[in-house]
Amino acid sequence: MASLRRAIDEDAERWQAIAVQVAAERRARELSQHALADLCGTTQSAIARLERGARPPRLDTLLRIANALDCELIVQLRRRTTIKEESR
């Protein structure tokens, strides 16, 4: 149970870090949430939810946001657990 809670907390931290990056990049480009939403084909409320970390964005939405902000989106798959080799 503790490992599940830890995994959930780590996911929340990752999404919060993305939210902070999106907000910082938007502000650096002097864009309002509404202007960024227009560039991405989404709504201002969706951008606000993302920036608050209220819920994770869909990957296609995050890609559109990255493109609108002229940023590279890097997605990686990392193992959460190690694979134990069978004894022979």
HTML snippet that shows the backbone in 3Dmol.js (N, CA, C, O; Angstrom):
<script src="https://3Dmol.org/build/3Dmol-min.js"></script>
<div id="view" style="width:600px;height:400px;position:relative"></div>
<script>
const pdb = `
ATOM      1  N   MET A   1       0.817  -1.182   0.000  1.00  0.00           N
ATOM      2  CA  MET A   1       0.000   0.000   0.000  1.00  0.00           C
ATOM      3  C   MET A   1       0.870   1.259   0.000  1.00  0.00           C
ATOM      4  O   MET A   1       0.551   2.232  -0.683  1.00  0.00           O
ATOM      5  N   ALA A   2       1.948   1.244   0.748  1.00  0.00           N
ATOM      6  CA  ALA A   2       2.844   2.400   0.801  1.00  0.00           C
ATOM      7  C   ALA A   2       3.496   2.642  -0.560  1.00  0.00           C
ATOM      8  O   ALA A   2       3.690   3.793  -0.951  1.00  0.00           O
ATOM      9  N   SER A   3       3.836   1.577  -1.284  1.00  0.00           N
ATOM     10  CA  SER A   3       4.463   1.753  -2.597  1.00  0.00           C
ATOM     11  C   SER A   3       3.476   2.343  -3.603  1.00  0.00           C
ATOM     12  O   SER A   3       3.877   3.121  -4.468  1.00  0.00           O
ATOM     13  N   LEU A   4       2.206   1.990  -3.505  1.00  0.00           N
ATOM     14  CA  LEU A   4       1.184   2.558  -4.382  1.00  0.00           C
ATOM     15  C   LEU A   4       1.040   4.054  -4.097  1.00  0.00           C
ATOM     16  O   LEU A   4       0.969   4.866  -5.019  1.00  0.00           O
ATOM     17  N   ARG A   5       0.998   4.399  -2.833  1.00  0.00           N
ATOM     18  CA  ARG A   5       0.874   5.807  -2.445  1.00  0.00           C
ATOM     19  C   ARG A   5       2.068   6.605  -2.942  1.00  0.00           C
ATOM     20  O   ARG A   5       1.917   7.734  -3.410  1.00  0.00           O
ATOM     21  N   ARG A   6       3.256   6.016  -2.838  1.00  0.00           N
ATOM     22  CA  ARG A   6       4.479   6.668  -3.298  1.00  0.00           C
ATOM     23  C   ARG A   6       4.420   6.888  -4.809  1.00  0.00           C
ATOM     24  O   ARG A   6       4.803   7.952  -5.294  1.00  0.00           O
ATOM     25  N   ALA A   7       3.941   5.889  -5.554  1.00  0.00           N
ATOM     26  CA  ALA A   7       3.829   6.000  -7.008  1.00  0.00           C
ATOM     27  C   ALA A   7       2.847   7.104  -7.392  1.00  0.00           C
ATOM     28  O   ALA A   7       3.103   7.867  -8.323  1.00  0.00           O
ATOM     29  N   ILE A   8       1.747   7.189  -6.693  1.00  0.00           N
ATOM     30  CA  ILE A   8       0.745   8.231  -6.962  1.00  0.00           C
ATOM     31  C   ILE A   8       1.345   9.609  -6.673  1.00  0.00           C
ATOM     32  O   ILE A   8       1.153  10.551  -7.441  1.00  0.00           O
ATOM     33  N   ASP A   9       2.065   9.715  -5.570  1.00  0.00           N
ATOM     34  CA  ASP A   9       2.704  10.989  -5.214  1.00  0.00           C
ATOM     35  C   ASP A   9       3.746  11.394  -6.256  1.00  0.00           C
ATOM     36  O   ASP A   9       3.848  12.570  -6.606  1.00  0.00           O
ATOM     37  N   GLU A  10       4.521  10.425  -6.755  1.00  0.00           N
ATOM     38  CA  GLU A  10       5.533  10.714  -7.770  1.00  0.00           C
ATOM     39  C   GLU A  10       4.875  11.176  -9.068  1.00  0.00           C
ATOM     40  O   GLU A  10       5.365  12.103  -9.712  1.00  0.00           O
ATOM     41  N   ASP A  11       3.779  10.545  -9.456  1.00  0.00           N
ATOM     42  CA  ASP A  11       3.048  10.974 -10.652  1.00  0.00           C
ATOM     43  C   ASP A  11       2.548  12.398 -10.486  1.00  0.00           C
ATOM     44  O   ASP A  11       2.665  13.213 -11.401  1.00  0.00           O
ATOM     45  N   ALA A  12       1.994  12.698  -9.325  1.00  0.00           N
ATOM     46  CA  ALA A  12       1.489  14.048  -9.063  1.00  0.00           C
ATOM     47  C   ALA A  12       2.619  15.075  -9.142  1.00  0.00           C
ATOM     48  O   ALA A  12       2.424  16.176  -9.656  1.00  0.00           O
ATOM     49  N   GLU A  13       3.791  14.718  -8.638  1.00  0.00           N
ATOM     50  CA  GLU A  13       4.945  15.623  -8.700  1.00  0.00           C
ATOM     51  C   GLU A  13       5.373  15.861 -10.134  1.00  0.00           C
ATOM     52  O   GLU A  13       5.718  16.985 -10.500  1.00  0.00           O
ATOM     53  N   ARG A  14       5.356  14.806 -10.959  1.00  0.00           N
ATOM     54  CA  ARG A  14       5.725  14.953 -12.371  1.00  0.00           C
ATOM     55  C   ARG A  14       4.767  15.895 -13.086  1.00  0.00           C
ATOM     56  O   ARG A  14       5.199  16.797 -13.804  1.00  0.00           O
ATOM     57  N   TRP A  15       3.471  15.688 -12.892  1.00  0.00           N
ATOM     58  CA  TRP A  15       2.476  16.539 -13.548  1.00  0.00           C
ATOM     59  C   TRP A  15       2.578  17.968 -13.045  1.00  0.00           C
ATOM     60  O   TRP A  15       2.400  18.905 -13.823  1.00  0.00           O
ATOM     61  N   GLN A  16       2.861  18.157 -11.768  1.00  0.00           N
ATOM     62  CA  GLN A  16       3.005  19.510 -11.226  1.00  0.00           C
ATOM     63  C   GLN A  16       4.214  20.191 -11.844  1.00  0.00           C
ATOM     64  O   GLN A  16       4.166  21.385 -12.139  1.00  0.00           O
ATOM     65  N   ALA A  17       5.288  19.456 -12.041  1.00  0.00           N
ATOM     66  CA  ALA A  17       6.487  20.025 -12.661  1.00  0.00           C
ATOM     67  C   ALA A  17       6.185  20.463 -14.092  1.00  0.00           C
ATOM     68  O   ALA A  17       6.656  21.515 -14.524  1.00  0.00           O
ATOM     69  N   ILE A  18       5.417  19.680 -14.824  1.00  0.00           N
ATOM     70  CA  ILE A  18       5.026  20.056 -16.180  1.00  0.00           C
ATOM     71  C   ILE A  18       4.143  21.299 -16.146  1.00  0.00           C
ATOM     72  O   ILE A  18       4.293  22.198 -16.973  1.00  0.00           O
ATOM     73  N   ALA A  19       3.228  21.343 -15.193  1.00  0.00           N
ATOM     74  CA  ALA A  19       2.341  22.506 -15.057  1.00  0.00           C
ATOM     75  C   ALA A  19       3.151  23.780 -14.843  1.00  0.00           C
ATOM     76  O   ALA A  19       2.865  24.808 -15.456  1.00  0.00           O
ATOM     77  N   VAL A  20       4.150  23.715 -13.984  1.00  0.00           N
ATOM     78  CA  VAL A  20       5.003  24.871 -13.706  1.00  0.00           C
ATOM     79  C   VAL A  20       5.771  25.282 -14.958  1.00  0.00           C
ATOM     80  O   VAL A  20       5.905  26.472 -15.243  1.00  0.00           O
ATOM     81  N   GLN A  21       6.275  24.302 -15.705  1.00  0.00           N
ATOM     82  CA  GLN A  21       7.012  24.610 -16.933  1.00  0.00           C
ATOM     83  C   GLN A  21       6.116  25.286 -17.968  1.00  0.00           C
ATOM     84  O   GLN A  21       6.517  26.270 -18.590  1.00  0.00           O
ATOM     85  N   VAL A  22       4.911  24.764 -18.152  1.00  0.00           N
ATOM     86  CA  VAL A  22       3.991  25.343 -19.129  1.00  0.00           C
ATOM     87  C   VAL A  22       3.696  26.793 -18.748  1.00  0.00           C
ATOM     88  O   VAL A  22       3.768  27.681 -19.596  1.00  0.00           O
ATOM     89  N   ALA A  23       3.368  27.036 -17.493  1.00  0.00           N
ATOM     90  CA  ALA A  23       3.055  28.399 -17.050  1.00  0.00           C
ATOM     91  C   ALA A  23       4.256  29.324 -17.250  1.00  0.00           C
ATOM     92  O   ALA A  23       4.092  30.458 -17.699  1.00  0.00           O
ATOM     93  N   ALA A  24       5.450  28.854 -16.924  1.00  0.00           N
ATOM     94  CA  ALA A  24       6.653  29.683 -17.066  1.00  0.00           C
ATOM     95  C   ALA A  24       6.928  30.007 -18.536  1.00  0.00           C
ATOM     96  O   ALA A  24       7.243  31.147 -18.878  1.00  0.00           O
ATOM     97  N   GLU A  25       6.808  29.006 -19.396  1.00  0.00           N
ATOM     98  CA  GLU A  25       7.037  29.233 -20.831  1.00  0.00           C
ATOM     99  C   GLU A  25       5.989  30.180 -21.403  1.00  0.00           C
ATOM    100  O   GLU A  25       6.311  31.036 -22.228  1.00  0.00           O
ATOM    101  N   ARG A  26       4.744  30.035 -20.975  1.00  0.00           N
ATOM    102  CA  ARG A  26       3.672  30.906 -21.458  1.00  0.00           C
ATOM    103  C   ARG A  26       3.951  32.354 -21.062  1.00  0.00           C
ATOM    104  O   ARG A  26       3.838  33.270 -21.877  1.00  0.00           O
ATOM    105  N   ARG A  27       4.318  32.540 -19.797  1.00  0.00           N
ATOM    106  CA  ARG A  27       4.608  33.894 -19.312  1.00  0.00           C
ATOM    107  C   ARG A  27       5.837  34.484 -20.001  1.00  0.00           C
ATOM    108  O   ARG A  27       5.856  35.671 -20.327  1.00  0.00           O
ATOM    109  N   ALA A  28       6.860  33.663 -20.223  1.00  0.00           N
ATOM    110  CA  ALA A  28       8.081  34.135 -20.882  1.00  0.00           C
ATOM    111  C   ALA A  28       7.775  34.649 -22.290  1.00  0.00           C
ATOM    112  O   ALA A  28       8.464  35.534 -22.798  1.00  0.00           O
ATOM    113  N   ARG A  29       6.756  34.096 -22.904  1.00  0.00           N
ATOM    114  CA  ARG A  29       6.350  34.528 -24.244  1.00  0.00           C
ATOM    115  C   ARG A  29       5.252  35.590 -24.198  1.00  0.00           C
ATOM    116  O   ARG A  29       4.692  35.988 -25.220  1.00  0.00           O
ATOM    117  N   GLU A  30       4.968  36.030 -22.972  1.00  0.00           N
ATOM    118  CA  GLU A  30       3.962  37.066 -22.747  1.00  0.00           C
ATOM    119  C   GLU A  30       2.615  36.711 -23.378  1.00  0.00           C
ATOM    120  O   GLU A  30       1.960  37.550 -23.998  1.00  0.00           O
ATOM    121  N   LEU A  31       2.221  35.459 -23.207  1.00  0.00           N
ATOM    122  CA  LEU A  31       0.929  34.978 -23.689  1.00  0.00           C
ATOM    123  C   LEU A  31      -0.037  34.843 -22.523  1.00  0.00           C
ATOM    124  O   LEU A  31       0.344  34.407 -21.436  1.00  0.00           O
ATOM    125  N   SER A  32      -1.260  35.210 -22.751  1.00  0.00           N
ATOM    126  CA  SER A  32      -2.298  34.941 -21.754  1.00  0.00           C
ATOM    127  C   SER A  32      -2.707  33.477 -21.892  1.00  0.00           C
ATOM    128  O   SER A  32      -2.392  32.827 -22.888  1.00  0.00           O
ATOM    129  N   GLN A  33      -3.398  32.975 -20.903  1.00  0.00           N
ATOM    130  CA  GLN A  33      -3.921  31.611 -21.009  1.00  0.00           C
ATOM    131  C   GLN A  33      -4.860  31.502 -22.205  1.00  0.00           C
ATOM    132  O   GLN A  33      -4.869  30.486 -22.900  1.00  0.00           O
ATOM    133  N   HIS A  34      -5.634  32.527 -22.440  1.00  0.00           N
ATOM    134  CA  HIS A  34      -6.575  32.526 -23.562  1.00  0.00           C
ATOM    135  C   HIS A  34      -5.824  32.474 -24.901  1.00  0.00           C
ATOM    136  O   HIS A  34      -6.212  31.731 -25.802  1.00  0.00           O
ATOM    137  N   ALA A  35      -4.754  33.262 -25.025  1.00  0.00           N
ATOM    138  CA  ALA A  35      -3.969  33.276 -26.265  1.00  0.00           C
ATOM    139  C   ALA A  35      -3.325  31.909 -26.511  1.00  0.00           C
ATOM    140  O   ALA A  35      -3.328  31.412 -27.637  1.00  0.00           O
ATOM    141  N   LEU A  36      -2.776  31.311 -25.464  1.00  0.00           N
ATOM    142  CA  LEU A  36      -2.181  29.977 -25.620  1.00  0.00           C
ATOM    143  C   LEU A  36      -3.252  28.962 -26.014  1.00  0.00           C
ATOM    144  O   LEU A  36      -3.023  28.109 -26.871  1.00  0.00           O
ATOM    145  N   ALA A  37      -4.408  29.060 -25.391  1.00  0.00           N
ATOM    146  CA  ALA A  37      -5.502  28.145 -25.727  1.00  0.00           C
ATOM    147  C   ALA A  37      -5.878  28.276 -27.189  1.00  0.00           C
ATOM    148  O   ALA A  37      -6.101  27.267 -27.857  1.00  0.00           O
ATOM    149  N   ASP A  38      -5.954  29.505 -27.707  1.00  0.00           N
ATOM    150  CA  ASP A  38      -6.269  29.718 -29.117  1.00  0.00           C
ATOM    151  C   ASP A  38      -5.223  29.067 -30.019  1.00  0.00           C
ATOM    152  O   ASP A  38      -5.567  28.448 -31.026  1.00  0.00           O
ATOM    153  N   LEU A  39      -3.954  29.205 -29.661  1.00  0.00           N
ATOM    154  CA  LEU A  39      -2.876  28.604 -30.449  1.00  0.00           C
ATOM    155  C   LEU A  39      -2.937  27.080 -30.455  1.00  0.00           C
ATOM    156  O   LEU A  39      -2.519  26.431 -31.414  1.00  0.00           O
ATOM    157  N   CYS A  40      -3.471  26.517 -29.359  1.00  0.00           N
ATOM    158  CA  CYS A  40      -3.502  25.057 -29.194  1.00  0.00           C
ATOM    159  C   CYS A  40      -4.818  24.432 -29.635  1.00  0.00           C
ATOM    160  O   CYS A  40      -4.920  23.211 -29.752  1.00  0.00           O
ATOM    161  N   GLY A  41      -5.811  25.257 -29.876  1.00  0.00           N
ATOM    162  CA  GLY A  41      -7.116  24.708 -30.220  1.00  0.00           C
ATOM    163  C   GLY A  41      -7.824  24.106 -29.019  1.00  0.00           C
ATOM    164  O   GLY A  41      -8.528  23.103 -29.139  1.00  0.00           O
ATOM    165  N   THR A  42      -7.635  24.719 -27.867  1.00  0.00           N
ATOM    166  CA  THR A  42      -8.304  24.249 -26.655  1.00  0.00           C
ATOM    167  C   THR A  42      -8.937  25.462 -25.969  1.00  0.00           C
ATOM    168  O   THR A  42      -9.038  26.534 -26.565  1.00  0.00           O
ATOM    169  N   THR A  43      -9.350  25.295 -24.750  1.00  0.00           N
ATOM    170  CA  THR A  43     -10.003  26.386 -24.028  1.00  0.00           C
ATOM    171  C   THR A  43      -9.077  26.970 -22.973  1.00  0.00           C
ATOM    172  O   THR A  43      -8.127  26.326 -22.528  1.00  0.00           O
ATOM    173  N   GLN A  44      -9.378  28.209 -22.584  1.00  0.00           N
ATOM    174  CA  GLN A  44      -8.612  28.860 -21.527  1.00  0.00           C
ATOM    175  C   GLN A  44      -8.739  28.070 -20.239  1.00  0.00           C
ATOM    176  O   GLN A  44      -7.772  27.958 -19.486  1.00  0.00           O
ATOM    177  N   SER A  45      -9.923  27.518 -19.970  1.00  0.00           N
ATOM    178  CA  SER A  45     -10.106  26.760 -18.723  1.00  0.00           C
ATOM    179  C   SER A  45      -9.254  25.488 -18.715  1.00  0.00           C
ATOM    180  O   SER A  45      -8.799  25.055 -17.657  1.00  0.00           O
ATOM    181  N   ALA A  46      -9.037  24.892 -19.887  1.00  0.00           N
ATOM    182  CA  ALA A  46      -8.171  23.697 -19.960  1.00  0.00           C
ATOM    183  C   ALA A  46      -6.726  24.073 -19.631  1.00  0.00           C
ATOM    184  O   ALA A  46      -6.025  23.330 -18.945  1.00  0.00           O
ATOM    185  N   ILE A  47      -6.285  25.238 -20.129  1.00  0.00           N
ATOM    186  CA  ILE A  47      -4.927  25.702 -19.819  1.00  0.00           C
ATOM    187  C   ILE A  47      -4.818  26.012 -18.324  1.00  0.00           C
ATOM    188  O   ILE A  47      -3.821  25.667 -17.689  1.00  0.00           O
ATOM    189  N   ALA A  48      -5.823  26.651 -17.774  1.00  0.00           N
ATOM    190  CA  ALA A  48      -5.812  26.975 -16.337  1.00  0.00           C
ATOM    191  C   ALA A  48      -5.758  25.705 -15.495  1.00  0.00           C
ATOM    192  O   ALA A  48      -5.004  25.640 -14.524  1.00  0.00           O
ATOM    193  N   ARG A  49      -6.551  24.694 -15.855  1.00  0.00           N
ATOM    194  CA  ARG A  49      -6.530  23.419 -15.104  1.00  0.00           C
ATOM    195  C   ARG A  49      -5.155  22.777 -15.171  1.00  0.00           C
ATOM    196  O   ARG A  49      -4.648  22.272 -14.170  1.00  0.00           O
ATOM    197  N   LEU A  50      -4.548  22.797 -16.367  1.00  0.00           N
ATOM    198  CA  LEU A  50      -3.222  22.207 -16.525  1.00  0.00           C
ATOM    199  C   LEU A  50      -2.222  22.957 -15.651  1.00  0.00           C
ATOM    200  O   LEU A  50      -1.430  22.334 -14.943  1.00  0.00           O
ATOM    201  N   GLU A  51      -2.250  24.285 -15.694  1.00  0.00           N
ATOM    202  CA  GLU A  51      -1.279  25.073 -14.933  1.00  0.00           C
ATOM    203  C   GLU A  51      -1.468  24.940 -13.422  1.00  0.00           C
ATOM    204  O   GLU A  51      -0.514  25.105 -12.663  1.00  0.00           O
ATOM    205  N   ARG A  52      -2.669  24.649 -12.990  1.00  0.00           N
ATOM    206  CA  ARG A  52      -2.910  24.401 -11.560  1.00  0.00           C
ATOM    207  C   ARG A  52      -2.515  22.986 -11.175  1.00  0.00           C
ATOM    208  O   ARG A  52      -2.421  22.668  -9.990  1.00  0.00           O
ATOM    209  N   GLY A  53      -2.286  22.139 -12.158  1.00  0.00           N
ATOM    210  CA  GLY A  53      -1.979  20.744 -11.872  1.00  0.00           C
ATOM    211  C   GLY A  53      -3.215  19.988 -11.449  1.00  0.00           C
ATOM    212  O   GLY A  53      -3.120  18.952 -10.790  1.00  0.00           O
ATOM    213  N   ALA A  54      -4.388  20.502 -11.828  1.00  0.00           N
ATOM    214  CA  ALA A  54      -5.649  19.895 -11.412  1.00  0.00           C
ATOM    215  C   ALA A  54      -5.814  18.475 -11.959  1.00  0.00           C
ATOM    216  O   ALA A  54      -6.349  17.593 -11.287  1.00  0.00           O
ATOM    217  N   ARG A  55      -5.349  18.277 -13.178  1.00  0.00           N
ATOM    218  CA  ARG A  55      -5.371  16.929 -13.733  1.00  0.00           C
ATOM    219  C   ARG A  55      -4.382  16.863 -14.882  1.00  0.00           C
ATOM    220  O   ARG A  55      -4.108  17.881 -15.518  1.00  0.00           O
ATOM    221  N   PRO A  56      -3.846  15.694 -15.157  1.00  0.00           N
ATOM    222  CA  PRO A  56      -2.861  15.574 -16.240  1.00  0.00           C
ATOM    223  C   PRO A  56      -3.520  15.812 -17.597  1.00  0.00           C
ATOM    224  O   PRO A  56      -4.647  15.377 -17.834  1.00  0.00           O
ATOM    225  N   PRO A  57      -2.815  16.499 -18.476  1.00  0.00           N
ATOM    226  CA  PRO A  57      -3.353  16.713 -19.814  1.00  0.00           C
ATOM    227  C   PRO A  57      -3.212  15.452 -20.661  1.00  0.00           C
ATOM    228  O   PRO A  57      -2.385  14.585 -20.380  1.00  0.00           O
ATOM    229  N   ARG A  58      -4.027  15.371 -21.691  1.00  0.00           N
ATOM    230  CA  ARG A  58      -3.840  14.281 -22.655  1.00  0.00           C
ATOM    231  C   ARG A  58      -2.542  14.544 -23.399  1.00  0.00           C
ATOM    232  O   ARG A  58      -2.123  15.691 -23.549  1.00  0.00           O
ATOM    233  N   LEU A  59      -1.915  13.486 -23.857  1.00  0.00           N
ATOM    234  CA  LEU A  59      -0.624  13.618 -24.529  1.00  0.00           C
ATOM    235  C   LEU A  59      -0.743  14.468 -25.787  1.00  0.00           C
ATOM    236  O   LEU A  59       0.146  15.275 -26.059  1.00  0.00           O
ATOM    237  N   ASP A  60      -1.813  14.313 -26.561  1.00  0.00           N
ATOM    238  CA  ASP A  60      -1.953  15.117 -27.775  1.00  0.00           C
ATOM    239  C   ASP A  60      -2.128  16.601 -27.441  1.00  0.00           C
ATOM    240  O   ASP A  60      -1.648  17.461 -28.179  1.00  0.00           O
ATOM    241  N   THR A  61      -2.803  16.900 -26.351  1.00  0.00           N
ATOM    242  CA  THR A  61      -2.952  18.285 -25.914  1.00  0.00           C
ATOM    243  C   THR A  61      -1.610  18.850 -25.475  1.00  0.00           C
ATOM    244  O   THR A  61      -1.269  19.984 -25.811  1.00  0.00           O
ATOM    245  N   LEU A  62      -0.857  18.068 -24.731  1.00  0.00           N
ATOM    246  CA  LEU A  62       0.453  18.512 -24.276  1.00  0.00           C
ATOM    247  C   LEU A  62       1.386  18.757 -25.468  1.00  0.00           C
ATOM    248  O   LEU A  62       2.186  19.692 -25.445  1.00  0.00           O
ATOM    249  N   LEU A  63       1.286  17.934 -26.491  1.00  0.00           N
ATOM    250  CA  LEU A  63       2.095  18.125 -27.697  1.00  0.00           C
ATOM    251  C   LEU A  63       1.708  19.423 -28.407  1.00  0.00           C
ATOM    252  O   LEU A  63       2.582  20.158 -28.869  1.00  0.00           O
ATOM    253  N   ARG A  64       0.416  19.710 -28.498  1.00  0.00           N
ATOM    254  CA  ARG A  64      -0.022  20.965 -29.126  1.00  0.00           C
ATOM    255  C   ARG A  64       0.465  22.168 -28.320  1.00  0.00           C
ATOM    256  O   ARG A  64       0.860  23.183 -28.894  1.00  0.00           O
ATOM    257  N   ILE A  65       0.437  22.058 -26.998  1.00  0.00           N
ATOM    258  CA  ILE A  65       0.930  23.142 -26.142  1.00  0.00           C
ATOM    259  C   ILE A  65       2.430  23.334 -26.350  1.00  0.00           C
ATOM    260  O   ILE A  65       2.898  24.464 -26.490  1.00  0.00           O
ATOM    261  N   ALA A  66       3.173  22.252 -26.370  1.00  0.00           N
ATOM    262  CA  ALA A  66       4.624  22.337 -26.592  1.00  0.00           C
ATOM    263  C   ALA A  66       4.921  22.992 -27.937  1.00  0.00           C
ATOM    264  O   ALA A  66       5.801  23.848 -28.028  1.00  0.00           O
ATOM    265  N   ASN A  67       4.201  22.601 -28.971  1.00  0.00           N
ATOM    266  CA  ASN A  67       4.411  23.207 -30.287  1.00  0.00           C
ATOM    267  C   ASN A  67       4.083  24.690 -30.276  1.00  0.00           C
ATOM    268  O   ASN A  67       4.823  25.494 -30.843  1.00  0.00           O
ATOM    269  N   ALA A  68       2.983  25.059 -29.638  1.00  0.00           N
ATOM    270  CA  ALA A  68       2.585  26.469 -29.565  1.00  0.00           C
ATOM    271  C   ALA A  68       3.620  27.300 -28.810  1.00  0.00           C
ATOM    272  O   ALA A  68       3.813  28.479 -29.106  1.00  0.00           O
ATOM    273  N   LEU A  69       4.281  26.686 -27.839  1.00  0.00           N
ATOM    274  CA  LEU A  69       5.303  27.383 -27.050  1.00  0.00           C
ATOM    275  C   LEU A  69       6.699  27.229 -27.644  1.00  0.00           C
ATOM    276  O   LEU A  69       7.687  27.669 -27.057  1.00  0.00           O
ATOM    277  N   ASP A  70       6.769  26.597 -28.822  1.00  0.00           N
ATOM    278  CA  ASP A  70       8.044  26.336 -29.493  1.00  0.00           C
ATOM    279  C   ASP A  70       9.008  25.586 -28.572  1.00  0.00           C
ATOM    280  O   ASP A  70      10.182  25.934 -28.441  1.00  0.00           O
ATOM    281  N   CYS A  71       8.466  24.547 -27.941  1.00  0.00           N
ATOM    282  CA  CYS A  71       9.249  23.702 -27.038  1.00  0.00           C
ATOM    283  C   CYS A  71       9.249  22.267 -27.561  1.00  0.00           C
ATOM    284  O   CYS A  71       8.350  21.850 -28.292  1.00  0.00           O
ATOM    285  N   GLU A  72      10.260  21.542 -27.175  1.00  0.00           N
ATOM    286  CA  GLU A  72      10.346  20.128 -27.503  1.00  0.00           C
ATOM    287  C   GLU A  72       9.681  19.338 -26.377  1.00  0.00           C
ATOM    288  O   GLU A  72       9.944  19.575 -25.198  1.00  0.00           O
ATOM    289  N   LEU A  73       8.827  18.406 -26.753  1.00  0.00           N
ATOM    290  CA  LEU A  73       8.203  17.525 -25.772  1.00  0.00           C
ATOM    291  C   LEU A  73       8.946  16.205 -25.790  1.00  0.00           C
ATOM    292  O   LEU A  73       9.034  15.547 -26.827  1.00  0.00           O
ATOM    293  N   ILE A  74       9.476  15.824 -24.653  1.00  0.00           N
ATOM    294  CA  ILE A  74      10.230  14.578 -24.550  1.00  0.00           C
ATOM    295  C   ILE A  74       9.441  13.617 -23.669  1.00  0.00           C
ATOM    296  O   ILE A  74       9.114  13.928 -22.523  1.00  0.00           O
ATOM    297  N   VAL A  75       9.145  12.455 -24.219  1.00  0.00           N
ATOM    298  CA  VAL A  75       8.414  11.430 -23.475  1.00  0.00           C
ATOM    299  C   VAL A  75       9.326  10.222 -23.369  1.00  0.00           C
ATOM    300  O   VAL A  75       9.896   9.775 -24.365  1.00  0.00           O
ATOM    301  N   GLN A  76       9.460   9.699 -22.172  1.00  0.00           N
ATOM    302  CA  GLN A  76      10.319   8.541 -21.951  1.00  0.00           C
ATOM    303  C   GLN A  76       9.547   7.454 -21.228  1.00  0.00           C
ATOM    304  O   GLN A  76       8.671   7.728 -20.408  1.00  0.00           O
ATOM    305  N   LEU A  77       9.885   6.232 -21.542  1.00  0.00           N
ATOM    306  CA  LEU A  77       9.376   5.103 -20.777  1.00  0.00           C
ATOM    307  C   LEU A  77      10.505   4.629 -19.873  1.00  0.00           C
ATOM    308  O   LEU A  77      11.608   4.337 -20.336  1.00  0.00           O
ATOM    309  N   ARG A  78      10.219   4.557 -18.599  1.00  0.00           N
ATOM    310  CA  ARG A  78      11.208   4.087 -17.628  1.00  0.00           C
ATOM    311  C   ARG A  78      10.577   2.987 -16.803  1.00  0.00           C
ATOM    312  O   ARG A  78       9.406   3.071 -16.430  1.00  0.00           O
ATOM    313  N   ARG A  79      11.330   1.987 -16.526  1.00  0.00           N
ATOM    314  CA  ARG A  79      10.823   0.910 -15.678  1.00  0.00           C
ATOM    315  C   ARG A  79      10.622   1.423 -14.265  1.00  0.00           C
ATOM    316  O   ARG A  79      11.462   2.137 -13.718  1.00  0.00           O
ATOM    317  N   ARG A  80       9.496   1.048 -13.686  1.00  0.00           N
ATOM    318  CA  ARG A  80       9.234   1.408 -12.290  1.00  0.00           C
ATOM    319  C   ARG A  80       9.809   0.365 -11.347  1.00  0.00           C
ATOM    320  O   ARG A  80      10.165   0.659 -10.206  1.00  0.00           O
ATOM    321  N   THR A  81       9.890  -0.839 -11.844  1.00  0.00           N
ATOM    322  CA  THR A  81      10.426  -1.933 -11.037  1.00  0.00           C
ATOM    323  C   THR A  81      11.524  -2.605 -11.834  1.00  0.00           C
ATOM    324  O   THR A  81      11.616  -2.445 -13.051  1.00  0.00           O
ATOM    325  N   THR A  82      12.348  -3.353 -11.141  1.00  0.00           N
ATOM    326  CA  THR A  82      13.405  -4.088 -11.828  1.00  0.00           C
ATOM    327  C   THR A  82      12.897  -5.480 -12.166  1.00  0.00           C
ATOM    328  O   THR A  82      12.058  -6.045 -11.465  1.00  0.00           O
ATOM    329  N   ILE A  83      13.414  -6.003 -13.230  1.00  0.00           N
ATOM    330  CA  ILE A  83      13.052  -7.363 -13.625  1.00  0.00           C
ATOM    331  C   ILE A  83      14.065  -8.299 -12.992  1.00  0.00           C
ATOM    332  O   ILE A  83      15.270  -8.155 -13.192  1.00  0.00           O
ATOM    333  N   LYS A  84      13.572  -9.249 -12.235  1.00  0.00           N
ATOM    334  CA  LYS A  84      14.453 -10.198 -11.577  1.00  0.00           C
ATOM    335  C   LYS A  84      14.735 -11.352 -12.533  1.00  0.00           C
ATOM    336  O   LYS A  84      13.831 -11.929 -13.136  1.00  0.00           O
ATOM    337  N   GLU A  85      16.004 -11.661 -12.645  1.00  0.00           N
ATOM    338  CA  GLU A  85      16.372 -12.780 -13.493  1.00  0.00           C
ATOM    339  C   GLU A  85      16.082 -14.082 -12.770  1.00  0.00           C
ATOM    340  O   GLU A  85      16.288 -14.213 -11.563  1.00  0.00           O
ATOM    341  N   GLU A  86      15.600 -15.031 -13.543  1.00  0.00           N
ATOM    342  CA  GLU A  86      15.297 -16.336 -12.933  1.00  0.00           C
ATOM    343  C   GLU A  86      16.595 -17.076 -12.638  1.00  0.00           C
ATOM    344  O   GLU A  86      17.548 -17.013 -13.414  1.00  0.00           O
ATOM    345  N   SER A  87      16.621 -17.752 -11.547  1.00  0.00           N
ATOM    346  CA  SER A  87      17.789 -18.579 -11.204  1.00  0.00           C
ATOM    347  C   SER A  87      17.792 -19.801 -12.112  1.00  0.00           C
ATOM    348  O   SER A  87      16.747 -20.377 -12.415  1.00  0.00           O
ATOM    349  N   ARG A  88      18.962 -20.174 -12.528  1.00  0.00           N
ATOM    350  CA  ARG A  88      19.062 -21.336 -13.425  1.00  0.00           C
ATOM    351  C   ARG A  88      19.623 -22.501 -12.722  1.00  0.00           C
ATOM    352  O   ARG A  88      19.779 -23.566 -13.318  1.00  0.00           O
TER     353      ARG A  88
END
`;
const viewer = $3Dmol.createViewer("view");
viewer.addModel(pdb, "pdb");
viewer.setStyle({}, {cartoon: {color: "spectrum"}});
viewer.zoomTo();
viewer.render();
</script>
